[in-house]
Amino acid sequence: MDQYDVAIIGSGPGGYVAAIRCAQLGMKTAIIEKYSTLGGTCLNVGCIPSKAMLDSSHHYEDAIKHFDEHGIEIPGEIKVNLAKMIARKQGVVDQTTKGIEFLMDKNKITVYEGIGSFKDATHVNIKKNDGKTEEIEAKNIIIATGSKPSTLPFIKLDKERIITSTEALELKEIVYKRLGADVTVVEFMDRIIPGMDAALSKELTKVMKKQKVKFALSHKVKSVERKGGQVIVKADDKKGQEVVFEGDYCLVAVGRKPYTDGLNADAAGVKLDDRGKVIVDAHLKTNVDNIYAIGDVIKGAMLAHKAEEEGTLVAEQLAGQKPHIDYNLIPGVVYTWPEVAAVGKTEEELKEAGVEYKVGQFPMRALGRSRASMDTDGFVKILADKKTDEVLGVHMVGARCADLIAEAVVAMEYRASAEDISRMSHAHPTYAEAVKEAALAATDDRALHI
């Protein structure tokens, strides 16, 4: 029987990063993955393929809507080759997952393909695709089994017409607004992205309505049925009146749930909560001393970068180090266009906590770079403590905000004030200037370009 210092069950961003860090710190490491490719949901059917499709559709939208204004003339009709688009997406996925294989080899991490299940607290059985079972022993075990799409009790996912995000990446017909489909978002809450600052929700709604996406807010879905090639969704509006939506597909996007199928956590004595999440303490340790859990399978935001931080934290703890994670500074991103990004506290949270704060906001349309690229929607908003000027939250909508938010995370990690940011030189012309201008606006209302 092979023996390891650490065995990790699951090879998503949390799992494979934990494995690499453990190996870097001198531990003999194994990783167990039930699928034939590494990388978990993120690399195979989540973050990476969806961004590949987003970028392809962005190019198409630019071609049909903006090229002429840029002085680029294309003779003939511009068409979408969806099969080629999906093939390119798969190429990106394949290249990325092969990169993880390389990293496993480079760091001398043993990879096992199969379903990992606990025999006891230090032994894991690996059920391979050929039906054979192999057993390994590990001093420490990290559960990194991730999540899968949730549904509602009355919705039966047929994965053909009533689908999740996984199937949406493989469809043979166009279902995306950018590529020409009609799209309606049916939402139970009274606004979209309800977990983010209300100003972001308002701006994104305005922008997406301009893009001809339809919204049915404050609608409680009560049934989803397929009739041949059509899906019928019935919902009650806020007045209790029934509303019927008909479409070719229904994408069920009500969140994700922790995935522990086949883990056999009971055999190791690991406790789960009533929602199926693995219970951990502040050090991500389960109730069993040598077993840890990270990522989507535990409490907190289901984000790949959060899982990576947790994987690193557990590895360094096992090596005797004292790392930390500030969960308030894990950024959130919505990959629409313009992008939406945020870190720290929202205005609603500060009001609820009774914190006195000030606001600095700057519109993207006031930037030369935004006008040059025709990406003028959105803004950057900085919330700072009224007395100390410490930055408490940064919220933005605009081009490349998924990248810009890192500036705010760095500043807040060092407990920067709004004035600190305002006094740092930002290259011109860039989208990042909006961050400086918002900081200036929060510092005695002295933004320069509005």
N, C-alpha and C positions, 0 to 999 in steps of 0.2 A: 504493500500500500504506500502510495506517495504521500509525503508529509511536507507541510508548508507552514511558514510563519503566519501568512495571511491568505485566506481564500475569499474571493469576491464573487457573489452571485448576481450576475447582470452586468452587461458591458456597455451601457449607455454612458453619457458624459460623466456622470457621477462615478460609475463603476470603473471605467477605463482610466480616468484621471487618478482615482484612488490607487489603482494597480500600479500606474507609472510612478506615483509619488512613493508608494511603499517600496518599490524596487530601487528607486533612487536612494532611499534611506537604508538600503542594505538588507531588506527582508526578502526571503524566498517567497515568491508570490504566484498565485494561480487565479485565473478568472474563468468563470463558467457562463456560457451563453447558449441559450436554447436554439437560436437561429443560426444559419450558416454564415451570416455576416455579423461583424461586430458593430457597435455604435448605437444600438437600441433604437427607440422611437425617433429620437432627434435626427440621427444621421440617415436612417432608412426611410421613415414615413412621416417625418415631422419637420423640424427646423430647416434642414438642408434642402430636401426636395421642394418644399413649399417656396423657399426663397429663389430656387432655380426657376420655378414656374412664374413667380412674381416678376423676376427680372426679364424673362422672355416676354411676358404680357406687357410689361412696361415699354419695351422696345417697340412692340406692335402699336400700342396706344400713341406713342410719340410719332410713329410713322404716319398714322392716319390723321392725327390731330394737330401736330406741331411742326412736322418737317417743312411744310410749305411756307410757314411763317419764318422759319430759319433759312429759307432760300434753297431748300433741298427738294428737287423735283424728281419724282419717280414715275416713269411712264408705265401705264397699265394699272390694273387693279392690284391692290395689296391684299394678299390672302394669308390666312392662318393655316399652317400645316400642323395640326394638333399632334399627329403621330410623331412628327420630327421633334416637336417641342417636348413631348414626354420622353422621347429617346435621349434628348440632350440632358434632361433632368436626371434620367437614370445614369447617364455617363458621369455626371457630377457626383451622384451618390456612390457609384462604384469606385471612383477615384478616391473619395473621402474615406470610405470603409476600408479600402486597401491601405490607406495611410495609417489607420489604426492598427491593422495587422503588422505593418512595418514597425510601429512603435512598440508593439508587444514583443516582437523579435529583438529589437534593439535593446530593450530593457530586460531581456531574458525572463519574460513572464510566460508561464505555461498556460495555454488556452485549451479549455475543454469545451467541446460542443455537445450540448444536451441539457436536459432539465435538471437543475440542482435542487435537491431536497434534503432537509436535515434528517440524519439518522439519530443524532444526539447533538449536544452542544459543541462537539469538536470534530464530528464526522459528517461528511456530505456525500450522499449518493448522487451519481450523475447518470440519468437515464438517457442513453444515446438514441439517435434516430433509428438505428438497426435493432432496437429493443434490448440491447445489452446494457448492463449496469456496471459502473465503475465506482469505487469508493476512495475518497481521499480524506486525509486528516489535516486539520489546521489549528494552530494555537488560537488564532483570532479569525473571526468570520464577519464580513461586511455584507449586509443585505442591500442590494441596489437594483431591485427588480422593477422599478419604475411604475408606470401607470398605463391605463388603456382608456379609450373614449367611454364616457358615461352615456346613458340614455334615460328615458323616463319609463316608468312601469308599463304604461299603455302603448308604448311605441315598440314595434317589432322591426329591428334592423334587418332588411333582407340583403343589404350590401350591394344591391343592384340599382334600385331607385330610391330607397330610403337608406341613406349612407352616413358614414362618419368621415372625418378628415382623411383617413387612410385611403378609402375608396375614391375620394375626390381627386386624388393625385394620379389616378389611373384611368379615368373615364375616357371613352372614345368620342363623346360628344362635348361640345362647348357648354360649360356651366358658369363661366366667369363673366362678370359685367364688362371688364376691359376688352374681352374678346367678342362681345356682342350679345350676350345673354341678358334677359331681364331678370333682375334679382330683387327679392323682397326679404327683409330681415324681420322676423317676428320675435319680439322680446317681451318677457314677463315684466321686467322693471320699467320704470318711466323714462329711462335714458339708456343709451348704449355705453359700453365700458364703465358700468356703474361703480367699479372698485377704484377708479381713478378720479382725479380732481374734476369737479363738475364743469370747469371751464374747458377742459380737454374734450369732454363729452359733447358739449355744445358746439365747439369748433369742428370736431370730426363729423358730427351730424350734418352741419351746414355744408361742409366740403363734399361729403358723400351724396347728399341730396343734389348738389350741383353736378355730380357725376351720374345722376339719374338712378341712384340706388333708392329703393322705396323702403320705408320703415313703418312697422306696425308696433308701436310701443304700448306698454301697459296691456298687453294681450296675453291671456292665459290659454296656452294650447291644451286642448282636451282630447284630440284624436288625430292620428296620422294614418291614412289608409292608402294602399296602392290599388289602382284599378287598371290593369294592363300596363300601358306605357305612361300612365298618369298617376300623380300623387295628390291626394286631397287632404289638406290640413284644416281642421276646424278649431277655432279659438273663440274665447269670450273677450270682448273689449272691456274697458274700465266701467262701462255702463251695464255690463252683463249681457250685452247683445251678441249673438253668435255672428262670427265673421268666417267666411270660407275662402281659403286660398287654394288655387290649383296650379300645378307645375309639373315639369318633367322629372324633377328630382327634389328630394328634401334632404338637406344636409343638417343632421342633428349635431348641434354644437353647444351642448349644455354642460360642458366641462369634462373632466377626467377623473378616474377613480384609481386608487392604489391597486397594483397587481401583485397578488401573492398566491395565485393558483399554482398548486403543485409544490409549494415551498415546504409544506409540512412543518410549519413553525412550532406547532404543539410539541413535536418530538424533542425540540431543543428547549422547550419551556418559555419560548418567546411570546410575549403578550401583544395582542392587537386590540385596538379600540373598537367601538361599535360601528365605525365606518370602514373597518378593514385596514386602517393604517397601523404601522408598527409603532408602538409607544417607545419613545426615547427620552433621555434626560438632556440637560444642557450640553453635555459632551457627546451627544448622539449615541450613547450607549443604551442598549435595551435593558430589560430587567435581568438579563443573563450577562455576567461579568465580561465575557470575552466576545460578545456578539454586538455589533453595531448596525445601524441602518441609516441610509442617506437618500436624498433626492425625493422623487414623487411619492415614494412609498411611506414617507413620514409627513408630519405636519408642515404647514407652510406653503408658500407659492410653488407651483409646479413649473419650475424654470430650469433649463439646462445649466445655466451659469450658477444658479444656487446649488445645484447638485455637485458641480465641479468644486465649488468652495468647500462643501461638506466632505467630499471625498478627500481633499487635501488636508482638511482639519483632522479627520480620523487618522489618516496615515501619520501625520506629524505627532499626534498624541501618542500613538503606539510607539513612536521613536523617542518618547520622553520630552517632546517639545511642548510649548504652551501657546498654540495658535488661537485666534479668535475669529468670529464672524459677527458683524453688525448687520442683523437682518433688516434693519431700517434702511440700510444703504445698498440693498440688492435692487438694481434698477428693473423697471418693467417696461416692455416695449410692445407696441401694436404695429405690425408691419403692413399697414395700409400705405397709400401714397396720397398726401404727405404722411410721413411716419409720426407716431405718437410715442413719447417716452417720458418717464417720470422716475424720480427717486425722492425718498424722504416723505414728509408729512403733506397731506392735502389741506386745503383751506378748511374743509369740513372737519377734519380730525383736529386741527388746531383750535377751531371754535369750540368743539365738544370738550376739549381738554382745558379750555379757559386760558390758552396761551395768547398773550398780546403779540401781534405780528404786523409786519408791513409788507406791502406788495410792490414789486417792480416788474413791469411787463413791457415787452417790445415786440412790434409786429414784424414778421418776416418781409412784408412788402416794402419796408423802409430800407432794406439792404440792397446795395448795388449788385451783389452776387446773386441774390434771389431774382432780381429783375432780369439779369443777364441770362439766367437759366429758365426763366418763366415759371419758377416755383415760388410764388408769392403768398400762398396760403399759410396760415398758422402764426405762431408767436412763441416766445419764451417767457415764462413767468417764474420769478424767484420770490420765495417767501422767506423772510428773515425775522429774527427775534427783534421786537421793537426796542428793547433796551440794549442788548449786547451786539446786535447786527449779525449774529451767527446765522448762517444759511440753514434753514430748517426743511426746505423742500424746493425742488426744481421741477417744473412741468413744462413740456414743450410739444408743439405740433409743427412739423415742417420737413423740408428736405433733409435727409441724412440725420434726423434726430436720434436714430438708433445708435449712431456713432457719437453725436454731440453729447449725449447724456453722460458719457464717461468723464467728461470734464467736471461735471457737477459732482459725480461720485468721488473723484479725487479730492476736490475742494472740501466736500463735506467729511471725508475720511480724516482730513487734517483740521476739521472744525473751522474752516475759513469763514470770514465775514463777507457780506455782500461787497463791502469796500475793497477787501482783498482781491476779489475777482475783478472788480472794476478797474483796479490799478495794474492789472497784468496785460501786457501787450498781446493783442490778437491780430493775426495777419489780415491784411485787407487786399482784395475783397474776399470774404469767406462767410459761410453761414454761421460760423462760430462767433462772429461779431455780435450776433443777437444775444448771446449769453452775457457778454460784457455790457451791452447796452441795457439789458434787463437788470443787471447788478447796479449799474449807474442809476437806473430808475428807482431802485430800492434804496439807494443811498442819497437821501435828500432830493429825490425826484429830479435828477440831473442827467437824464439820457441826452445824448448829443444830437441824434439824428431824427428826433420827432419833436 
